[in-house]
Amino acid sequence: MKTTIQILLIIAILFVGFLVYESIQRPVRFDREQTIRKNKVIERLKEIRSAQVAFKAVNGRYTADFDSLSSFVANDSLPMVRMEGSLSDSMLMAGMTELKALELGIIKRDTTRISVMDSLFSTKPWIADSLRYVPLTDGAVFEMGVAVLPTASGVNVEVFEARVHNDVYMKGMERQEIINQNDVANKLGRYPGLKVGSLTEANNNAGNWE
């Protein structure tokens, strides 16, 4: 009888110890996995931002359509200005400016075009087909939109936003931890997820992690 009680006591102690260990390790595992996913998502959002900025430079606007953005990255090109010639130290000391040197033909500018892929994504030939997809998910797609916002100066500013909710990019992780993070973000008036740009303010295409 005494031996049985001792065995049961040992089992209870081990079980309680396991519960304590798990209570400590659960948030540690969550933070580790979240960091991995978060970094991948941020990297993709930065790629979307680079593609959008280039798209606007060529087309004069942003796009809310991933098909258009992906096609642009895969098939379009960007202007690149090459300069031939240079100003010597004596020319600079004499007050020669680059504009004057251009007029005199000392310096020449030649505009060529380079593909968007080679310019921005030369190490990622697959990126055009992957821009829309949230990394480390089962094919989840980023939300993306554009808007035109008025400014105090009376000039309208076009903005874009790409985002993914915590529920999407952390799907399959500890649910209560995700709920806790969503609650904190909502109470602070922040988007409960990761995003770049904004449809409500001109923020120079900043990410909410920056």
N, C-alpha and C positions, 0 to 999 in steps of 0.2 A: 504493500500500500504506500509506504513511504517512498519507495523507489519510483512508483508510478507518478506520485505527486511531484517528485523532483524532475522527472522527465517532462511532465506537462509544464512545469515552471520554466524549464530551460527552453522549451518550444515557444512559450509565451514571450520570454525575454528576447529570443531570436526574432520572433515575429514583430514585436514592438521595435526592435533595432532596425529591422528591414523597413518598417514604415517611416521611421525617423530618417534613415538613409535616403529613401525615395523622396521624402518631402524636401530634402536638400538638393538631391540630384535632378529632380524634375525640372525646376526652373533653370538649372545649369544647362541641361540638355536642350531645353527650349531656346535659351539665349544663343547657344552654339549654332543650332539649326537655323534660327532666325537670321543670324549674322550672315551665314552662307547664302541664304535666299535673298536677303536684303541687298547684299553686295552685287549679286547677279542682276537683280531687277534695276538697281541704280545704274549699272553699266549699260543696260539696254535702254533705259530712259535717256541717258546721255547720248546714245547713238541716235535715238529718235530726234532729240533736240538738234544735233548736228545736221541731220537730214532735213529737218524743217527749216533751219536757218539757211541752208544752201538752196532749198526749194524756193524760199521767199526771195533770195538774191536773184534767182533766175526768172521766176514767174511773177514777182511783185506781190505775192500773197502766201499765206500758209494754206495747208490743206487739212481737211478733217477726214480724208479718205486714205486708208492704208494702201489700197490698190494703187492710187496715184503716187503716193510717196515711195512705195517699193519700186514702181516702174521708173520713177525719176532716178532713184539710186542705181538701178540696174542699167539704164539706157541713156541718161542725159549727161551733160558735161558742164563744167564751170569755166568762166573766162580766167585766164592767167596772164598777167602783164610781165613781160620780160624786158629788162632794160639793158641796152648795149652802150658801152662807154662809161666814163666816170670823170669826176672833177678832180684835178690834181690839187695838191696843197696850195700851190701858188695861185691857182684860179680861185680857190676858196678865200685865200687871204686878200685877193683883189676884189672880193665882193661878188663873185660870180654866183648866181643862184641856179638851182636845178631847172627852173622854168626858163631862164635866159639861155641855159645850155641846150635845152630842147629846141628853142627857137633858132639857135645858131647851128643846130645839127651835131653838136658835140656829144650829146646823149640822144639815143633813139629808143623809143618804146615800141614794143611789138606785142600785140595781144593774140594769144593762141588759146586753145581750149583743151582742157584735160577732163577725162571722165570723172564723174562723181566717185565711182568706186576707187579709182587710182588715187584721187585726191584725199578722200576721207576714210576709206575702208579697204585699203590695199591688203591688209593682213586678214581681212574677214570676207572672203569672196561669197560666203553664204548669207551675208547679213540682209540682202535685199528681200529674201523670202522669209526672213525670221523677225523683221522689225516689229511686227504686230503681236508676236507671241510673248507671253510672260514666261521667263525662264523657270525651269524646275517645276512646271505645272503640266497638267495633261491637256495642253493645247489652249489654255486660257488666253484671251486676247485683251490687250490694253484698251481702255476707253480713250477716245481722242476727239477733240472738238476745236472749233475756232470761234472767235467773236470779235466784234469791233466795239471798243470802249471810248467814250468821250473823255477828254482831258480838260483841265482848268484853262488851258490856252485856247480851247476850242478846236483843237486838231484831234481827229479820231485816230486811235491806235489799234491796229489789228493784233490780236494775241492768239495763242494756241495753248492747249493743255493736253497732256497725256497722263493717265493715272491708272492705278490698280489698287483695289481695296485690300485691306489686311485679310479679309475672309477668303480672298482669291489666292494671293501669293503665299499665304501660310496654311492653305487648306491641308488637312490631315495632321496638323500639329495639335498640341494640347489646347482643346477648345476653350477652356476657362481662361487660359492665359491670353488668348486672342480677344475674348470678350472683355477682359480687364483693360487691354490696350485700347480697344475701341471706345470703351467708356471714358477713359482718360482723355483721349483725343476729342471726343464729342463735348465733354465738359469744358475743355479749353477752346472750343470753337475751331478745332483743326480738322483737316481731312484725315480720317482713320485709315491711312494707307500711304503709299508713295506716289508722288506726282511731280511733273516738271511743267513749268509754265502755270498760267492761271487764266480762267475765263472771267474773273471778277476784278482783277487788278493788273496793271502793267508792271510786272516784276522782273523784266529783262530775262524772261525764260528761266528763272531760278528754280532749282529743285527744292522741295520742302525738307530735304535732309541737309541742305547747305546753310 
